[in-house]
Amino acid sequence: MRYVSTRGGMPPASFSEILLGGLAPDGGLVLPEAYPRIDDATLTRWRALPYAELAFEILRLYAPDIPEADLRELCARTYTARAFGSDEIVPLLQLEPGLQLLRLSNGPTLAFKDVAMQLLGNLFEYVLAREGRELNILGATSGDTGSAAEYAMRGKRGVRVFMLSPHGRMSAFQTAQMFSLADPNIFNLAVQGVFDDCQDMVKAVSNDLAFKQRWAIGTVNSINWARVVAQVVYYFKGWFAATTSNDQRVSFAVPSGNFGNVLAGHIARMMGLPISRLVVATNENDVLDEFFRTGRYRPRGSAETQQTSSPSMDISKASNFERFVHDLLGGATGQVADLWKDLETRGEFDLSDTPEFAAIGDFGFVSGRSLHANRVATIRETRERYGVVVDTHTADGLYVARQWREPGVPMLCLETAQPAKFADTIREALGIEPPRPAAFEGIESRAQRFTLMPRDVTMLKHYIAERVLASRAG
Ligand SMILES: *Cc1c(COP(=O)(O)O)cnc(C)c1O
């Protein structure tokens, strides 16, 4: 398996070569030359596998250059009941016949990003040690990515994390989760701006190839390919849990922001997993919903990005979306490059009159959006009807999922975070404090450690260089 760029400007590379990288050198995103197809016999064999073994089987298809015994060990060390709360790792809970919750948020930071990120921490440490290198991870987060990355990388040898977050825009719980970490390889930077500003700063640093090389800068944001692949695993696991034979189809409803999670569903479907619908659910920041309804992709600027009660989806430039557009256009890399040039010059592109958009149904995608009031009502109804408390992101998915159910096809709603992370809205909806795992009691009152950072790329570079030198010195 070799990796190429969505824009066609990268010589084919191996998994180990792209693992630590961010954008492809031509500004595109890396993708495998082709997705492996899973036949019926393989599906049957995989049905009985525990999570770590299933992860190994899927990952080895995408990472053939990592020795199998090592990869198996990395998966076994990552997907433990100790880290994820149960042997199932991602348990399936039936709300009513045909409507289920796939619980992805039982990892160390109580959000689905742990599932991929915990593996990434072990993969990074392994590859860096093997190659005698070090890596400075530069990331942007609106909450969940940052804490998941920090909890995956804390104490890992050869790795430092520089994490940018929009100052004052994360929940108190998320802020405490990140800023209370005392590990010397973790650096929290609170940027005076919104999430997209943070992301732009990360991109600006990554585009300075000389700086990037000199300081061994890498990323773990949602464009990282290994994260996407690690997420493919739970679509298989969820499908196995909801079916008894290989001719059954299920649908997935996915609260979406950067399009990383639902992209993994798309890849599972391209691999041959019998998925009916992939429901893209957005909040008020509905760039993706607009595209799937109209064919027009119109990312918004940071000034137009609303702060909502599902903050991990307050994203108006879906960083993984280019990978799907590449597939939608049948791998026409020149066309992808042209579209992203249009985005730069005109701020949008429009596929509404193309045969490719007319055939978008072949990819299973449908979409919808929720408003704050919809999420609050959904949180209430879910508790009243099923006795289950869901967070605001999961509520968004549940709300949109209802519009797309089909008779005889189970709808699996991905639970992407636990309600404890978004207490304000739970209080508003239910008048109670959300349940909180014991390990997180009193987290807001722990000492916090962070550095304020203006929206200034030069200052950011300076800070990174200084800290790397200081920590090498000792
Ligand atoms: C990151 C996140 C999302 C959005 O996932 P994408 O992969 O960016 O589409 C949704 N819900 C929660 C809780 C998240 O942390």
The ligand as an SDF file (V2000), in Angstrom:
LIG
                    3D

 15 15  0  0  0  0  0  0  0  0999 V2000
  -14.2000   16.2860   17.2510 C   0  0  0  0  0  0  0  0  0  0  0  0
  -15.6000   16.0880   17.6820 C   0  0  0  0  0  0  0  0  0  0  0  0
  -16.6440   16.0320   16.7590 C   0  0  0  0  0  0  0  0  0  0  0  0
  -16.4380   16.2500   15.2930 C   0  0  0  0  0  0  0  0  0  0  0  0
  -15.6840   15.2230   14.6880 O   0  0  0  0  0  0  0  0  0  0  0  0
  -14.9690   15.4970   13.2910 P   0  0  0  0  0  0  0  0  0  0  0  0
  -14.1120   14.3040   13.0820 O   0  0  0  0  0  0  0  0  0  0  0  0
  -14.1830   16.7560   13.4370 O   0  0  0  0  0  0  0  0  0  0  0  0
  -16.0380   15.6310   12.2610 O   0  0  0  0  0  0  0  0  0  0  0  0
  -17.9160   15.7670   17.2400 C   0  0  0  0  0  0  0  0  0  0  0  0
  -18.1630   15.6070   18.5500 N   0  0  0  0  0  0  0  0  0  0  0  0
  -17.1790   15.6580   19.4710 C   0  0  0  0  0  0  0  0  0  0  0  0
  -17.5210   15.4950   20.9030 C   0  0  0  0  0  0  0  0  0  0  0  0
  -15.8640   15.8990   19.0700 C   0  0  0  0  0  0  0  0  0  0  0  0
  -14.9020   15.9400   19.9870 O   0  0  0  0  0  0  0  0  0  0  0  0
  1  2  1  0
  2  3  1  0
  2 14  2  0
  3  4  1  0
  3 10  2  0
  4  5  1  0
  5  6  1  0
  6  7  2  0
  6  8  1  0
  6  9  1  0
 10 11  1  0
 11 12  2  0
 12 13  1  0
 12 14  1  0
 14 15  1  0
M  END
$$$$
